Amino acid sequence: MEENTNFIVYCIEEYKAARNLSGREVIRLFNRYGILDYIRNYYEALHTTGPRYIVDDIDGFIKARA
């Protein structure tokens, strides 16, 4: 569980930096689109990728639900 939590924090920080958002803005966005559940559900695949892929994947996930 701790590994997943650390990875979620990593994803939040990477997304925040890549999109120049505050932590609060990222959490609101992630909650709105269910991204935290997405990261948890696809942890096995996502944690093997790089930060650019993760940010792009999250963007794609948001676009598909917007």
Backbone torsions as a table, in degrees:
resi	resn	phi	psi	omega
1	MET	NA	-42.1	-179.2
2	GLU	-60.9	-36.8	178.8
3	GLU	-61.9	-43.0	177.6
4	ASN	-63.9	-42.0	-180.0
5	THR	-62.9	-44.9	177.8
6	ASN	-61.1	-38.3	180.0
7	PHE	-68.9	-38.7	177.3
8	ILE	-61.8	-44.5	177.2
9	VAL	-60.6	-43.6	177.7
10	TYR	-57.6	-46.7	179.8
11	CYS	-62.2	-42.1	178.0
12	ILE	-60.8	-47.8	-178.5
13	GLU	-64.8	-41.7	178.9
14	GLU	-65.0	-43.0	179.9
15	TYR	-66.0	-42.4	179.1
16	LYS	-58.0	-47.8	-178.7
17	ALA	-68.6	-41.7	-177.1
18	ALA	-67.7	-33.6	-176.2
19	ARG	-106.0	6.5	178.0
20	ASN	52.3	50.7	179.8
21	LEU	-114.3	160.1	173.4
22	SER	-80.5	164.1	176.5
23	GLY	-59.8	-40.3	179.2
24	ARG	-62.3	-42.4	178.8
25	GLU	-63.8	-41.0	179.4
26	VAL	-65.5	-43.9	179.7
27	ILE	-62.6	-42.5	177.2
28	ARG	-60.2	-45.7	179.4
29	LEU	-63.1	-46.9	-179.5
30	PHE	-63.4	-40.0	178.1
31	ASN	-67.5	-41.7	-178.3
32	ARG	-60.1	-39.9	-175.3
33	TYR	-104.5	6.2	177.4
34	GLY	69.2	30.4	-175.7
35	ILE	-70.9	-32.1	178.8
36	LEU	-62.2	-42.2	176.1
37	ASP	-64.7	-39.9	178.2
38	TYR	-60.2	-45.7	179.2
39	ILE	-62.8	-43.6	178.5
40	ARG	-61.8	-44.9	-176.7
41	ASN	-68.4	-31.6	-176.8
42	TYR	-112.8	23.9	-179.8
43	TYR	-53.2	-47.1	-175.7
44	GLU	-55.7	-40.2	179.5
45	ALA	-81.7	-44.0	-174.0
46	LEU	-67.4	-36.6	-174.4
47	HIS	-70.9	-8.7	177.3
48	THR	-93.8	-0.1	-177.5
49	THR	-103.5	174.2	179.1
50	GLY	-91.9	170.7	-176.7
51	PRO	-61.5	-38.6	-179.7
52	ARG	-62.4	-43.4	178.9
53	TYR	-62.6	-44.1	-178.5
54	ILE	-61.0	-46.9	179.6
55	VAL	-62.1	-45.8	179.1
56	ASP	-63.6	-38.4	179.4
57	ASP	-65.7	-42.6	177.2
58	ILE	-63.1	-42.5	176.3
59	ASP	-59.1	-43.6	178.2
60	GLY	-63.1	-40.3	178.0
61	PHE	-61.3	-44.2	178.6
62	ILE	-64.5	-47.2	-179.4
63	LYS	-59.9	-36.7	179.8
64	ALA	-68.4	-20.9	-178.1
65	ARG	-109.1	-3.1	-178.0
66	ALA	-82.9	NA	NA
